Amino acid sequence: MADEEEGGGGGKKKLIIIVVLLLLLLGGGAAAYFQFMAPVDEEGTADGQPKIEEEAENITQKDVTKLSNPQYTPPKEYIVNLRDGKHFLRVEMVAVLEDEDALFYLSKREPIIDDMVITLLGNQTTESLKTSKGRQMLKNELLRMVNSVYTREFIEESETQDPTPVKKILMTKFILQ
């Protein structure tokens, strides 16, 4: 009979442990939700982040004169672990193009671009991304990579025949932790 009483007490302990673990998981899930899901204000920007148009104002005057009809890709967010394995990067990016056909072409190759971007971001170090120079080098590499998606045939058949249809990569969010 003593064994039966201990078994009943052990069942209660297991139940308490399971309940505590479930509460911890729910609490962690809620914390992750509020950490990664930024509230959107009435203007459609997250946490006071500038709109794409405001970010585009930071493009140099020379770039603005080139972009007579700017086209923007929808914002794309990436969250990756960095090479050191202790930090992660959360970045949201937008590509600026001038050619609508190039924008459509790019949208059809999104999985290829995602793979290239995730690989590039995952190979970065925390130290290289802490500086504005490091972030600019990353943007330049992303620009080169995204433009490499366009085939020679597409460029030759396009109206502009521009070998670099993507003009700029704008980072609308950049969180390094």
KENU-648002 format. One record per residue (C-alpha): x, y, z; residue in one letter; residue number from 0. Coordinates in steps of 0.001 Angstrom, whole numbers. Example, Ala and Ser with C-alpha at 12.3 -4.5 7.8 and 13.67 -1.06 7.14 Angstrom:
BEGIN
- px,py,pz,mike,nunu
- 12300,-4500,7800,A,0
- 13670,-1060,7140,S,1
This chain:
BEGIN
- px,py,pz,mike,nunu
- 0,0,0,M,0
- 2869,2348,667,A,1
- 4028,1838,-2926,D,2
- 608,2833,-4255,E,3
- 668,6091,-2265,E,4
- 4126,6974,-3584,E,5
- 2970,6269,-7153,G,6
- 8,8605,-6705,G,7
- 2286,11347,-5390,G,8
- 4686,10815,-8292,G,9
- 1803,11266,-10746,G,10
- 942,14597,-9135,K,11
- 4573,15697,-9369,K,12
- 4672,14769,-13044,K,13
- 1451,16681,-13660,L,14
- 2850,19762,-11902,I,15
- 6084,19534,-13904,I,16
- 4135,19207,-17163,I,17
- 1943,22202,-16282,V,18
- 5000,24299,-15374,V,19
- 6737,23326,-18635,L,20
- 3634,24217,-20657,L,21
- 3425,27602,-18941,L,22
- 7111,28238,-19660,L,23
- 6634,27291,-23307,L,24
- 3590,29530,-23641,L,25
- 5430,32387,-21930,G,26
- 8452,31899,-24209,G,27
- 6214,31797,-27263,G,28
- 4494,35002,-26207,A,29
- 7843,36695,-25567,A,30
- 9137,35595,-28979,A,31
- 5959,36855,-30646,Y,32
- 6296,40308,-29101,F,33
- 10042,40389,-29798,Q,34
- 9814,39497,-33480,F,35
- 6382,40728,-34509,M,36
- 6616,44515,-34441,A,37
- 3311,46340,-34014,P,38
- 2235,48274,-37074,V,39
- 1054,51849,-36685,D,40
- -1652,53567,-38714,E,41
- 792,54601,-41454,E,42
- 1800,51007,-42090,G,43
- 5281,51285,-40625,T,44
- 6593,49016,-37896,A,45
- 7989,50538,-34688,D,46
- 8528,53911,-36301,G,47
- 10614,52427,-39120,Q,48
- 10727,54749,-42121,P,49
- 8551,53981,-45088,K,50
- 10244,52894,-48277,I,51
- 9813,56387,-49718,E,52
- 11597,57920,-46714,E,53
- 14445,55414,-47049,E,54
- 14649,56212,-50750,A,55
- 15279,59871,-49853,E,56
- 18676,58749,-48548,N,57
- 19706,57748,-52071,I,58
- 22182,60238,-53472,T,59
- 20998,62898,-55909,Q,60
- 22859,61138,-58715,K,61
- 20868,57971,-58020,D,62
- 17590,59890,-57910,V,63
- 18108,61334,-61373,T,64
- 18692,57818,-62724,K,65
- 15493,56508,-61161,L,66
- 12787,58262,-63112,S,67
- 10254,55534,-62310,N,68
- 11413,53603,-59217,P,69
- 9876,50189,-58560,Q,70
- 10190,48514,-55169,Y,71
- 10042,44845,-54314,T,72
- 7834,43977,-51357,P,73
- 9812,44060,-48101,P,74
- 11460,40705,-47414,K,75
- 12572,39742,-43917,E,76
- 15354,37316,-43078,Y,77
- 16379,35991,-39666,I,78
- 19623,34014,-39642,V,79
- 22204,32779,-37184,N,80
- 25572,34362,-37808,L,81
- 28733,32386,-38396,R,82
- 29833,32559,-34743,D,83
- 26686,30655,-33718,G,84
- 26067,32981,-30749,K,85
- 24336,35870,-32499,H,86
- 21605,36334,-35034,F,87
- 20661,38932,-37579,L,88
- 17165,40096,-38410,R,89
- 17071,42196,-41530,V,90
- 14310,43434,-43790,E,91
- 15254,44506,-47283,M,92
- 13748,46105,-50350,V,93
- 15249,46204,-53832,A,94
- 14902,49329,-55966,V,95
- 14509,48868,-59715,L,96
- 13464,51070,-62576,E,97
- 12150,48441,-64984,D,98
- 8783,46799,-64292,E,99
- 9721,43723,-66338,D,100
- 12878,43307,-64257,A,101
- 10751,43479,-61107,L,102
- 8468,40725,-62419,F,103
- 11473,38620,-63475,Y,104
- 12957,39017,-59997,L,105
- 9719,38043,-58255,S,106
- 9615,34755,-60185,K,107
- 13076,33858,-58848,R,108
- 12428,34581,-55190,E,109
- 13439,31112,-53874,P,110
- 16827,31392,-55604,I,111
- 17362,34842,-54156,I,112
- 16259,33713,-50682,D,113
- 18812,30899,-50783,D,114
- 21623,33231,-51853,M,115
- 20725,35884,-49264,V,116
- 20397,33413,-46386,I,117
- 23743,31838,-47290,T,118
- 25455,35227,-47497,L,119
- 23928,36517,-44263,L,120
- 24744,33301,-42393,G,121
- 28410,33653,-43349,N,122
- 28702,37112,-41793,Q,123
- 30336,37815,-38447,T,124
- 29029,40026,-35696,T,125
- 32147,42181,-35863,E,126
- 31813,42863,-39590,S,127
- 28182,43934,-39235,L,128
- 28714,46281,-36294,K,129
- 30204,48997,-38475,T,130
- 28463,51056,-41136,S,131
- 31270,50134,-43531,K,132
- 30562,46430,-42932,G,133
- 26837,46940,-43541,R,134
- 27557,48878,-46725,Q,135
- 29839,46095,-47953,M,136
- 27025,43623,-47242,L,137
- 24557,45755,-49226,K,138
- 27010,45950,-52142,N,139
- 27451,42164,-52128,E,140
- 23676,41661,-51957,L,141
- 23242,44034,-54895,L,142
- 25815,42112,-56921,R,143
- 24212,38773,-56046,M,144
- 20663,39856,-56875,V,145
- 21759,41314,-60205,N,146
- 23507,38033,-61020,S,147
- 20074,36364,-61209,V,148
- 19315,38141,-64485,Y,149
- 20301,36121,-67535,T,150
- 22074,37556,-70549,R,151
- 18979,36729,-72635,E,152
- 16732,38747,-70329,F,153
- 19071,41734,-70415,I,154
- 19411,41641,-74209,E,155
- 15641,41361,-74700,E,156
- 14746,44038,-72152,S,157
- 13803,47514,-73211,E,158
- 16652,49174,-71314,T,159
- 19265,46418,-71811,Q,160
- 20627,47397,-68410,D,161
- 23048,44745,-67058,P,162
- 22217,45812,-63472,T,163
- 18424,46154,-63233,P,164
- 18494,46308,-59409,V,165
- 19771,49777,-58581,K,166
- 19852,49721,-54815,K,167
- 19253,47484,-51814,I,168
- 17542,49301,-48961,L,169
- 17601,47840,-45464,M,170
- 14402,48855,-43732,T,171
- 15217,46880,-40553,K,172
- 18563,45780,-39192,F,173
- 18724,44089,-35801,I,174
- 21936,42415,-34688,L,175
- 21782,40411,-31459,Q,176
